[in-house]
Amino acid sequence: MEQFGRLLIITGVVIAFLGVILMLGPRLPFRIGRLPLDFSYERENVRFYFPLGTSILISLVLSLILAALKRR
C-alpha cells in the first residue's frame, strides 16, 4: 500500500505541473504543438498537421519520468 500511495502522490504532482504549464502556455518562449519538427500543411479545404517534434519531446519527458520512478 505504501508504494501505491507514493504513486498517487507522484501522479498528482505531475498533473499539477502539467496544469501550471498549460496555464502559462502563452507566456512560454516555445509553444507546445508548434515546435520545429511539427509539420503543418494547409490548402483551401484541406488541413494536415503532424506533431512529430511535440511527440518526440513528450516521449523523452515521459521516458525520463518513468526511468526515475523505476529506479526507486
A tleap script that builds the chain and sets N, CA, C and O, in Angstrom:
source leaprc.protein.ff14SB
mol = sequence {
  NMET GLU GLN PHE GLY ARG LEU LEU ILE ILE
  THR GLY VAL VAL ILE ALA PHE LEU GLY VAL
  ILE LEU MET LEU GLY PRO ARG LEU PRO PHE
  ARG ILE GLY ARG LEU PRO LEU ASP PHE SER
  TYR GLU ARG GLU ASN VAL ARG PHE TYR PHE
  PRO LEU GLY THR SER ILE LEU ILE SER LEU
  VAL LEU SER LEU ILE LEU ALA ALA LEU LYS
  ARG CARG
}
set mol.1.N position { 0.812 -1.197 0.000 }
set mol.1.CA position { 0.000 0.000 0.000 }
set mol.1.C position { 0.858 1.265 0.000 }
set mol.1.O position { 0.451 2.301 -0.526 }
set mol.2.N position { 2.035 1.172 0.588 }
set mol.2.CA position { 2.909 2.336 0.660 }
set mol.2.C position { 3.355 2.775 -0.739 }
set mol.2.O position { 3.405 3.970 -1.027 }
set mol.3.N position { 3.676 1.817 -1.601 }
set mol.3.CA position { 4.101 2.146 -2.960 }
set mol.3.C position { 2.960 2.761 -3.759 }
set mol.3.O position { 3.181 3.666 -4.563 }
set mol.4.N position { 1.752 2.278 -3.544 }
set mol.4.CA position { 0.596 2.843 -4.236 }
set mol.4.C position { 0.375 4.288 -3.806 }
set mol.4.O position { 0.030 5.132 -4.633 }
set mol.5.N position { 0.567 4.580 -2.532 }
set mol.5.CA position { 0.448 5.951 -2.049 }
set mol.5.C position { 1.477 6.862 -2.690 }
set mol.5.O position { 1.158 7.984 -3.082 }
set mol.6.N position { 2.707 6.388 -2.798 }
set mol.6.CA position { 3.750 7.181 -3.463 }
set mol.6.C position { 3.397 7.427 -4.923 }
set mol.6.O position { 3.588 8.529 -5.438 }
set mol.7.N position { 2.881 6.399 -5.588 }
set mol.7.CA position { 2.498 6.542 -6.981 }
set mol.7.C position { 1.407 7.604 -7.139 }
set mol.7.O position { 1.463 8.415 -8.063 }
set mol.8.N position { 0.428 7.602 -6.252 }
set mol.8.CA position { -0.640 8.601 -6.319 }
set mol.8.C position { -0.103 10.008 -6.090 }
set mol.8.O position { -0.530 10.949 -6.759 }
set mol.9.N position { 0.828 10.163 -5.153 }
set mol.9.CA position { 1.412 11.477 -4.889 }
set mol.9.C position { 2.207 11.964 -6.092 }
set mol.9.O position { 2.080 13.125 -6.483 }
set mol.10.N position { 3.015 11.109 -6.678 }
set mol.10.CA position { 3.812 11.498 -7.842 }
set mol.10.C position { 2.913 11.823 -9.022 }
set mol.10.O position { 3.165 12.778 -9.757 }
set mol.11.N position { 1.866 11.030 -9.204 }
set mol.11.CA position { 0.919 11.315 -10.285 }
set mol.11.C position { 0.263 12.670 -10.085 }
set mol.11.O position { 0.095 13.422 -11.045 }
set mol.12.N position { -0.108 12.990 -8.865 }
set mol.12.CA position { -0.709 14.284 -8.564 }
set mol.12.C position { 0.242 15.438 -8.831 }
set mol.12.O position { -0.170 16.478 -9.346 }
set mol.13.N position { 1.507 15.264 -8.487 }
set mol.13.CA position { 2.499 16.313 -8.734 }
set mol.13.C position { 2.692 16.520 -10.234 }
set mol.13.O position { 2.792 17.657 -10.694 }
set mol.14.N position { 2.744 15.432 -10.995 }
set mol.14.CA position { 2.909 15.540 -12.444 }
set mol.14.C position { 1.705 16.240 -13.070 }
set mol.14.O position { 1.873 17.079 -13.955 }
set mol.15.N position { 0.504 15.910 -12.627 }
set mol.15.CA position { -0.707 16.555 -13.148 }
set mol.15.C position { -0.722 18.033 -12.792 }
set mol.15.O position { -1.097 18.861 -13.622 }
set mol.16.N position { -0.320 18.379 -11.571 }
set mol.16.CA position { -0.259 19.785 -11.180 }
set mol.16.C position { 0.773 20.541 -12.019 }
set mol.16.O position { 0.529 21.676 -12.429 }
set mol.17.N position { 1.927 19.915 -12.275 }
set mol.17.CA position { 2.958 20.536 -13.096 }
set mol.17.C position { 2.449 20.780 -14.513 }
set mol.17.O position { 2.679 21.848 -15.080 }
set mol.18.N position { 1.762 19.800 -15.084 }
set mol.18.CA position { 1.193 19.981 -16.414 }
set mol.18.C position { 0.137 21.084 -16.428 }
set mol.18.O position { 0.031 21.825 -17.405 }
set mol.19.N position { -0.630 21.198 -15.373 }
set mol.19.CA position { -1.616 22.265 -15.272 }
set mol.19.C position { -0.974 23.634 -15.255 }
set mol.19.O position { -1.471 24.562 -15.893 }
set mol.20.N position { 0.126 23.772 -14.530 }
set mol.20.CA position { 0.846 25.054 -14.497 }
set mol.20.C position { 1.408 25.392 -15.875 }
set mol.20.O position { 1.346 26.541 -16.312 }
set mol.21.N position { 1.953 24.390 -16.553 }
set mol.21.CA position { 2.493 24.623 -17.900 }
set mol.21.C position { 1.381 25.065 -18.850 }
set mol.21.O position { 1.583 25.970 -19.660 }
set mol.22.N position { 0.216 24.435 -18.757 }
set mol.22.CA position { -0.898 24.820 -19.621 }
set mol.22.C position { -1.400 26.222 -19.297 }
set mol.22.O position { -1.796 26.956 -20.202 }
set mol.23.N position { -1.390 26.602 -18.033 }
set mol.23.CA position { -1.822 27.948 -17.652 }
set mol.23.C position { -0.848 29.007 -18.158 }
set mol.23.O position { -1.263 30.084 -18.585 }
set mol.24.N position { 0.452 28.699 -18.111 }
set mol.24.CA position { 1.462 29.648 -18.536 }
set mol.24.C position { 1.817 29.499 -20.013 }
set mol.24.O position { 2.724 30.176 -20.497 }
set mol.25.N position { 1.130 28.640 -20.721 }
set mol.25.CA position { 1.433 28.329 -22.110 }
set mol.25.C position { 1.699 29.517 -23.008 }
set mol.25.O position { 2.728 29.540 -23.683 }
set mol.26.N position { 0.810 30.517 -23.049 }
set mol.26.CA position { 1.050 31.655 -23.952 }
set mol.26.C position { 2.286 32.479 -23.583 }
set mol.26.O position { 2.817 33.195 -24.433 }
set mol.27.N position { 2.747 32.396 -22.355 }
set mol.27.CA position { 3.903 33.192 -21.919 }
set mol.27.C position { 5.234 32.470 -22.085 }
set mol.27.O position { 6.291 33.079 -21.921 }
set mol.28.N position { 5.198 31.180 -22.407 }
set mol.28.CA position { 6.428 30.418 -22.563 }
set mol.28.C position { 7.127 30.789 -23.869 }
set mol.28.O position { 6.462 31.147 -24.841 }
set mol.29.N position { 8.464 30.708 -23.906 }
set mol.29.CA position { 9.181 31.076 -25.133 }
set mol.29.C position { 8.976 30.071 -26.273 }
set mol.29.O position { 9.268 30.397 -27.423 }
set mol.30.N position { 8.494 28.884 -25.994 }
set mol.30.CA position { 8.202 27.898 -27.023 }
set mol.30.C position { 6.746 27.492 -26.903 }
set mol.30.O position { 6.153 27.587 -25.828 }
set mol.31.N position { 6.192 27.056 -27.971 }
set mol.31.CA position { 4.788 26.635 -27.987 }
set mol.31.C position { 4.715 25.132 -28.223 }
set mol.31.O position { 5.188 24.626 -29.240 }
set mol.32.N position { 4.120 24.432 -27.275 }
set mol.32.CA position { 3.889 23.005 -27.474 }
set mol.32.C position { 2.903 22.879 -28.632 }
set mol.32.O position { 1.852 23.519 -28.631 }
set mol.33.N position { 3.242 22.063 -29.604 }
set mol.33.CA position { 2.409 21.932 -30.787 }
set mol.33.C position { 2.906 22.756 -31.948 }
set mol.33.O position { 2.395 22.631 -33.061 }
set mol.34.N position { 3.904 23.605 -31.709 }
set mol.34.CA position { 4.486 24.409 -32.784 }
set mol.34.C position { 6.004 24.374 -32.705 }
set mol.34.O position { 6.671 25.395 -32.870 }
set mol.35.N position { 6.530 23.208 -32.454 }
set mol.35.CA position { 7.971 23.023 -32.386 }
set mol.35.C position { 8.536 22.854 -33.791 }
set mol.35.O position { 7.771 22.657 -34.736 }
set mol.36.N position { 9.866 22.927 -33.953 }
set mol.36.CA position { 10.449 22.878 -35.296 }
set mol.36.C position { 10.089 21.649 -36.137 }
set mol.36.O position { 9.984 21.771 -37.357 }
set mol.37.N position { 9.901 20.496 -35.548 }
set mol.37.CA position { 9.578 19.304 -36.338 }
set mol.37.C position { 8.084 19.034 -36.458 }
set mol.37.O position { 7.693 17.954 -36.903 }
set mol.38.N position { 7.253 19.976 -36.078 }
set mol.38.CA position { 5.805 19.828 -36.239 }
set mol.38.C position { 5.432 20.290 -37.641 }
set mol.38.O position { 5.638 21.450 -37.999 }
set mol.39.N position { 4.882 19.372 -38.431 }
set mol.39.CA position { 4.570 19.669 -39.816 }
set mol.39.C position { 3.116 20.087 -39.958 }
set mol.39.O position { 2.217 19.466 -39.392 }
set mol.40.N position { 2.902 21.147 -40.719 }
set mol.40.CA position { 1.562 21.649 -40.956 }
set mol.40.C position { 1.404 21.963 -42.440 }
set mol.40.O position { 2.271 22.592 -43.047 }
set mol.41.N position { 0.301 21.523 -43.012 }
set mol.41.CA position { 0.010 21.752 -44.426 }
set mol.41.C position { -1.427 22.229 -44.534 }
set mol.41.O position { -2.345 21.555 -44.066 }
set mol.42.N position { -1.625 23.379 -45.145 }
set mol.42.CA position { -2.973 23.921 -45.294 }
set mol.42.C position { -3.217 24.345 -46.732 }
set mol.42.O position { -2.364 24.956 -47.376 }
set mol.43.N position { -4.394 24.007 -47.215 }
set mol.43.CA position { -4.881 24.452 -48.519 }
set mol.43.C position { -6.291 24.975 -48.313 }
set mol.43.O position { -6.737 25.141 -47.178 }
set mol.44.N position { -6.981 25.230 -49.388 }
set mol.44.CA position { -8.323 25.804 -49.297 }
set mol.44.C position { -9.265 24.982 -48.422 }
set mol.44.O position { -9.903 25.526 -47.520 }
set mol.45.N position { -9.357 23.691 -48.678 }
set mol.45.CA position { -10.292 22.860 -47.920 }
set mol.45.C position { -9.617 21.661 -47.260 }
set mol.45.O position { -10.292 20.709 -46.869 }
set mol.46.N position { -8.278 21.700 -47.132 }
set mol.46.CA position { -7.533 20.603 -46.535 }
set mol.46.C position { -6.577 21.150 -45.488 }
set mol.46.O position { -5.876 22.135 -45.718 }
set mol.47.N position { -6.562 20.502 -44.345 }
set mol.47.CA position { -5.616 20.873 -43.292 }
set mol.47.C position { -5.019 19.586 -42.733 }
set mol.47.O position { -5.743 18.693 -42.293 }
set mol.48.N position { -3.681 19.501 -42.756 }
set mol.48.CA position { -2.975 18.328 -42.251 }
set mol.48.C position { -1.944 18.799 -41.238 }
set mol.48.O position { -1.186 19.734 -41.499 }
set mol.49.N position { -1.921 18.150 -40.086 }
set mol.49.CA position { -0.982 18.523 -39.029 }
set mol.49.C position { -0.386 17.258 -38.438 }
set mol.49.O position { -1.115 16.360 -38.018 }
set mol.50.N position { 0.946 17.187 -38.406 }
set mol.50.CA position { 1.641 16.037 -37.851 }
set mol.50.C position { 2.647 16.528 -36.815 }
set mol.50.O position { 3.692 17.058 -37.193 }
set mol.51.N position { 2.363 16.369 -35.508 }
set mol.51.CA position { 3.215 16.922 -34.436 }
set mol.51.C position { 4.407 16.017 -34.091 }
set mol.51.O position { 4.457 15.469 -32.990 }
set mol.52.N position { 5.344 15.856 -34.992 }
set mol.52.CA position { 6.477 14.981 -34.764 }
set mol.52.C position { 7.377 15.510 -33.639 }
set mol.52.O position { 7.767 14.748 -32.754 }
set mol.53.N position { 7.705 16.789 -33.665 }
set mol.53.CA position { 8.565 17.369 -32.630 }
set mol.53.C position { 7.935 17.302 -31.245 }
set mol.53.O position { 8.609 16.981 -30.267 }
set mol.54.N position { 6.657 17.600 -31.164 }
set mol.54.CA position { 5.950 17.519 -29.892 }
set mol.54.C position { 5.895 16.081 -29.391 }
set mol.54.O position { 6.048 15.837 -28.194 }
set mol.55.N position { 5.680 15.134 -30.288 }
set mol.55.CA position { 5.640 13.720 -29.900 }
set mol.55.C position { 6.990 13.257 -29.354 }
set mol.55.O position { 7.047 12.531 -28.362 }
set mol.56.N position { 8.062 13.674 -29.999 }
set mol.56.CA position { 9.401 13.310 -29.528 }
set mol.56.C position { 9.665 13.905 -28.148 }
set mol.56.O position { 10.191 13.226 -27.266 }
set mol.57.N position { 9.300 15.174 -27.961 }
set mol.57.CA position { 9.509 15.831 -26.668 }
set mol.57.C position { 8.721 15.144 -25.558 }
set mol.57.O position { 9.263 14.893 -24.482 }
set mol.58.N position { 7.468 14.843 -25.803 }
set mol.58.CA position { 6.637 14.176 -24.799 }
set mol.58.C position { 7.189 12.782 -24.495 }
set mol.58.O position { 7.200 12.359 -23.339 }
set mol.59.N position { 7.640 12.075 -25.515 }
set mol.59.CA position { 8.209 10.755 -25.315 }
set mol.59.C position { 9.462 10.806 -24.444 }
set mol.59.O position { 9.637 9.967 -23.561 }
set mol.60.N position { 10.328 11.777 -24.686 }
set mol.60.CA position { 11.543 11.925 -23.879 }
set mol.60.C position { 11.217 12.242 -22.424 }
set mol.60.O position { 11.800 11.660 -21.509 }
set mol.61.N position { 10.289 13.160 -22.214 }
set mol.61.CA position { 9.921 13.544 -20.844 }
set mol.61.C position { 9.302 12.361 -20.102 }
set mol.61.O position { 9.655 12.100 -18.952 }
set mol.62.N position { 8.390 11.651 -20.746 }
set mol.62.CA position { 7.773 10.502 -20.087 }
set mol.62.C position { 8.780 9.390 -19.831 }
set mol.62.O position { 8.698 8.714 -18.805 }
set mol.63.N position { 9.727 9.185 -20.739 }
set mol.63.CA position { 10.762 8.170 -20.531 }
set mol.63.C position { 11.631 8.508 -19.330 }
set mol.63.O position { 11.979 7.631 -18.539 }
set mol.64.N position { 11.981 9.785 -19.197 }
set mol.64.CA position { 12.785 10.206 -18.043 }
set mol.64.C position { 12.020 10.039 -16.735 }
set mol.64.O position { 12.590 9.604 -15.734 }
set mol.65.N position { 10.749 10.378 -16.737 }
set mol.65.CA position { 9.936 10.244 -15.528 }
set mol.65.C position { 9.796 8.777 -15.141 }
set mol.65.O position { 9.958 8.425 -13.973 }
set mol.66.N position { 9.496 7.925 -16.110 }
set mol.66.CA position { 9.325 6.501 -15.808 }
set mol.66.C position { 10.649 5.851 -15.401 }
set mol.66.O position { 10.653 4.962 -14.549 }
set mol.67.N position { 11.754 6.268 -15.980 }
set mol.67.CA position { 13.055 5.735 -15.574 }
set mol.67.C position { 13.381 6.144 -14.148 }
set mol.67.O position { 13.937 5.348 -13.390 }
set mol.68.N position { 13.046 7.369 -13.770 }
set mol.68.CA position { 13.289 7.826 -12.410 }
set mol.68.C position { 12.411 7.068 -11.417 }
set mol.68.O position { 12.856 6.754 -10.313 }
set mol.69.N position { 11.181 6.776 -11.796 }
set mol.69.CA position { 10.293 6.024 -10.913 }
set mol.69.C position { 10.729 4.568 -10.774 }
set mol.69.O position { 10.574 3.969 -9.710 }
set mol.70.N position { 11.268 4.005 -11.838 }
set mol.70.CA position { 11.669 2.601 -11.815 }
set mol.70.C position { 12.893 2.375 -10.930 }
set mol.70.O position { 13.042 1.297 -10.353 }
set mol.71.N position { 13.764 3.363 -10.813 }
set mol.71.CA position { 14.980 3.220 -10.019 }
set mol.71.C position { 14.701 3.202 -8.534 }
set mol.71.O position { 15.544 2.742 -7.764 }
set mol.72.N position { 13.575 3.677 -8.112 }
set mol.72.CA position { 13.270 3.731 -6.682 }
set mol.72.C position { 12.886 2.423 -6.152 }
set mol.72.O position { 12.598 2.300 -4.962 }
savepdb mol mol.pdb
quit
